[in-house]
Amino acid sequence: MLAILTHVLHVDGIETFSYCADEGVPDSDAVVAQRLARTRGVPHRVLRSYDGAFDDVIERNALWGDGSANFCDEALVWDQLVEHHKARRPSLFLGDTAFNSSRYEVVTMQDVLDDCAMRSFAGLSWLEKLLPDGQYSELRDAQAADFDALTRMIEGVDEILDRMDLLYVEEYIPRRLLPWREYYAARGFTVQEPLLDNDILEFARRLPPDLRRRKRLYVEAATALDPELFVVPRAKVSGCYIDWRSELRRHAATLTAAGTRGGASGASLLDDVIDPAIVGATLALPHFRGDGQTGRHTARRVLQRMWRRLNRTIGGRQLPLRVGPVEFLLRYLVLRRFLEVSAPDSLLTRLQAADQVP
């Protein structure tokens, strides 16, 4: 996108930004983005994605994410950017594409779902023993119906890559990616998604699988457009990783106390579906222990990641994705807070209703 704006369209006044958990991490996304901006003489800002304000991250996700957006680790970054730019609402150009970006061979329907971030409820199997009898199976069966609908939508498509791209365009982009952009970035910017233009989507749909696989045509076209940008080495690490496990442990006492029905913050509508005691039960799992088991648990997680990477590198397959206790708690806390402030008798709802009175 930077190459198009500077090398082809010669747009003036371009600024770029990136965010990171810790500044100056070598070969991280933020450092490489800064390097790329420098090659084009474009001003670049690096923002801190998290400053330790855990409650603010949950609150921002709850108030902005509408209860459906994916958890936004860098929610406080968008808060800063919106505050800085809200007076003039500049355009924010994003490079999201509909091309398949999987680096591995897609073989089965499970591979398709995994690459489109559509996780089976089996990834939450560890949660069953923490929920009242029958509640896990009820939630699992509800999601199974959604998966059946997805399967029926693509059952007439023969080519496995075509199935993945269809799901990506029909489900992932409109239901996950674009709402996330709207809920966060669009609050302070006019979001521009030129590579998701209808004409480009239609063009991509007609391409043979070989040109779509691993963004082949896109990468070759972008490289030919501005070879100098592709000389810069790619990022080797994210640099955006936030240790939410440690943050949840740090706030465990407060979260456990608040996660009770009728607590100081008031009951949430989610409490009718999942008992809020699940917070304390999850935080009591070995995953969150701070004793001698922590080292063994960390080592096990490292080995699991290595096995997953080895499995994909050698076999070209992706193991089923697991939603761990940390990811579950972050999503649960945001959804519970969202339903709390969105309840008919909540203070936020009453204030919003008052603003609409003539």
N, C-alpha and C positions, 0 to 999 in steps of 0.2 A: 504494500500500500504506500509506503514512504517513497518507493521508487516511482510509482505512478504520479504521485502528487508533485514530486520535485523534478523528476527527469523527463516526464511526458507533459504534464499540465502546467508545470512551472508556477505553482501556486505560491504566493507570498504569505508571510506571516505565520508559517507553520510552527507549532510548538509540539513537543512530544513529552511523554512522561512514562515512568515505570514505577513499580513499587516492590518492596522487599521487606522481609522480616528483620534482617540485619544488613546494614550498609557495608559495601565493599567486599562482598563475598566473591572471590575470583571466579570468572567464567560463569557467573549467574545470569539469569534472564535480565535483571536490571542493569548489570554492568555491560553486557553485550548490547542491550538496547541503547545505552548511552553512547557506546562506541559507534553503533550504526548511525545515530543522529549526528555524531561528530563528522562522519564521512560526508554528510550532506550539508554541514554548516547550520544545523537546526538546533535551536535551544532545547535542552532536555532537563526535566526535573525528576529526581528520585525521591519517592515518598515512603515513609515508614508505614507498613501495613497494619501494625499492631503496637500499641503503646502500653499494654497491660490493663486497659479498661475493659475487662471482660463483660461486665453488665451492659456497657454501652454497645458492645458488638451484638449481644443478644437483642437488645432493645432496637437497634437500628435494623437488624434483620427482620424483626417482628413487625415493625412499623412500615418498612419499605417493601419487604418481600411478599406481602399479601398472603402469607401462609402457604404459598405454593412454590416460590422460587427456591432454587438450590441454595444451600447455606453459603453465604459470601464471607470468606475469610477476611477480605480486604474492605469490609463495609465502611470502616472509618476513613479509608482513603477516599471513597466516593463522597463521604460526608464533607471532607476537606475541599474536594474539587468542586462540589456543588455550591458550597458557601463562597468559594473564590470566584466562580464563573456565573452565578445565577443572574447577575444583573444584565449580562450581555448574551448569555446562552450561545456560545460559539458552536460550530459544527465539530463533532467528534467522529473521525473516520476510523472504522474498524475493518479488519481484514478477515472476518469470518467467511468461510467458503462452504459450499455444499459438496465439495470433492471428498472422496474417501481418503482419510488420513491415516488409516491403520497401517502400521509398519509390519504387520504379520498377516499370514494367510488366513482368510476367513473360510472355514470349512463347514461348520454346522450352524443350525439355527441359534444355538446357545452363543456361538461366537458373534453372530449378528446382534443379538440382544446386548451382549457385554460391550461391544464396540459402540453401541448407541446409548450406553449408560442406562440400560433398562434392566435392573437387577431383580432376580428372582427373590421371593420372600424366604427362600431357603438360606439366603445369606444372613438371615436374622434367627437362625435356628437356636442359637445360644440364648435367645431371649425367652424361649418357651417356658423354661423352668422358673422364670421370674414373674410370669403373669398368672392370674387366676386360671383355674381349670377351664378349658374350652375357649379362652379368649384368643390365644395364639392361632388356633385352627380357624377361628372365625375371621381374623384379619388376613390370614393366608389365603383362605378361600375367596375372599373379596378381591384380592389382587389377582388370583388365578383367573377370575372372570375377565379382567382387563387383558391379561396375557392371551387368553383365548381369542379375544377380539382382534388383537394385533396379528395373531397367527392367521386368522381368517382373511385379514386385509391383504396379506402377501402370499397366500397359498397358491394363487394363480401365476406367480412369478417364478420362473425356472432357475435363472442364474442367481447364485447365492449372493454375489456382489450387488446385483440389481435389487435384491431384497433389502440388503443393508442400506443402500442409498435411498430406496423408497421410504424406509422407516426413518432415516435421518432427515429427509426433506419433509415428510408428512407428520412426523411426531417430534423428533428431537429439536429441530429448529423452531417450529412454532410454539411448542409446549414447554421447552426448557430454555433454549438459548435466547430467543427474542424477548420473552417475558423478563428474563434476568437482566438483559440490557435495558429494557424499559423501566424496570423497577429501580435500578441504581443509576446507570449512566445518564438516562434520559431526564433525570430530575435536574440536571444542571447543564446539559448539552442537547443540541439537536443531533441525534445519532444518525449517522450515514453508514449504510451497509451496501456499498456498490457491488460487491461480489455476490450478493444475494439478490440482485436484480432479477426480475422474472425472465428476461431474455437470456441471462446467463444461466439460470437454473434450467431453462428449457434446452439450451445448448448442451449443458452438462448431461442432461438426461439422455440425449441422443448419442453421446460418445460411446464407443466400444469400451468394455470393461478394462482392457489393457491400458487405455489412456486415463482412466479414472483411478485405477489402483495406485495407492500411495501418492496421490496427487501428481502423477507423472507429468501430465500436460501442463498443469498449473506451475509446477516447479520449473519445467523447461522454458515455458513462456516468460516467467518472471526473471529467470537467469539471463535469458537473451535480452530482456528489456534493460537490465542494469547489472552487468556482470560484476562491477566493482563492489556492490553490496554483498554479493555472495562469496567474496574473498574473505570477509570477516568470519572467523570461526564461530560456529554456533554455540549456544549456551550448553554447558555440561551439567549444570545443576539448576534447580528452580530458584533457590534463594528466597522463596516466598513461604517456605514451610514454617508453620507456627505449631509449637508443641502444645496442642490443646489438651493432651492427656495431663500434662503438668498443671495447666491452668485449671482444669476441672478438679484435680486433686487439691489445688490451692484454695478453691472455693467450695470444697466438699461439704463442710459443716453448714455453710449458709444455704447451699443448694438443697441439702437434705432436709433442713428445717423448713425451707420455703416449699418444698415438694410434698406438702401434706394438705389434705382437703381443708379449706377454710383458713389457710395460713394468712399471714399478715398482708400478703399481696392480693388476697381474694381468690376464690375458686375459679378455675377456667372451664370452659365448655368441654375441653379435652378430657377432663377428669371423669366424665360420664362414660368414656370409652376406655381409657387407660388410667388405672389408679396412680395418682402422683407419687405414691410410695415407691414406684419403679425407679425414681431418681436415686434414692438412698440404696436400694437393692443393687442397682447397676454400679454405683460408686464403691460398693463393698466387694465387688468382684476382684479376683487376684490381679486383673489387668491394671487396677489403680493402686495397688499396694505400694507403699514407700519403703518397705523393709528389704531384707536380703533377697526376696524373690524378684525384685525389680530387675536386677542384672540378668537373671535367667530368663525372665519374660522378654526383656529387650533382645537378648541373644536369639530367642525363639522367633521373634518378629523379623529379625534380620535374616535368619535362615529361611523363613517363609518367603520373604521378598526375593532372596537369591534363587530359591527353587522355582518361583513363579517366572522370574526372568529367564532362567535356564530352560524351563519348559517351553517358553515361547520362542527362545532363540533357536533351540535344536528342533523342536517339534512343530514350530509355527502355530501353536495352539495357546489359547488363553484359558487359564483355570477359572472356574466360577468365582465371581467376585463376592467377597464377604463384607457385610456392613458391620463393623466392629462397634464395641461399646462407646467409643469416643464419638464417632460419627452419629450414632443413634442418639446419644444424649444431646449433642448440639442441635440436631433437627427437632428433637422432642421439646427442648427448652424454648426454641424459637416458636414452634407451633403452639405450644401451651400459652406462651405469652401473647401471641397473636390473637388466639381465641379469647384470651382474658380481656384484652383491650378492645376487642371487637364485639364483646357480649352486649346484648341489648341494654343492660343496666350499668355498663362500664362508664367511667368518667369520660374516656375518649369519645365513646359513641354519643354521650349526652352533649358534649361540647360541639361535636361535628353537627349534630342535629340543631343545636342552638344557632350555629352559623348559617344554617339554611333557612331559618325563619325570616320572612320578609320584615 
